[in-house]
Amino acid sequence: MTDNVVEFPNREIDVEVRLDLNEDEIAMITAFLTTQINGLLVTADISMESAVYACLRAAAHSALEDGWSAEDFEAFCKSTEIQEIQVDA
């Protein structure tokens, strides 16, 4: 398994995830999930923190559905590097 890097911005939403997968598919799914989360934030009484935990739970569920072991998913999470990036407005 290779290291994975998730870059979080200092300002508005622009996250780059570098994986050896179909980037268009990942971008499409990310856009859909982000839209759904933003909709919940304005229509339901939820916090962004709850959204983060729900996304982590969904990621774990998706990994297990894809045949990953719990240990593989945990190793994937531990190998993920978080970096803040500056986004030009």
Secondary structure by P-SEA (a helix, b strand, c coil): ccbbbbbbbcccbbbbbbccccaaaaaaaaaaaaaaaaaaaacccccaaaaaaaaaaaaaaaaaaacccaaaaaaaaaabbbbbbbbcc
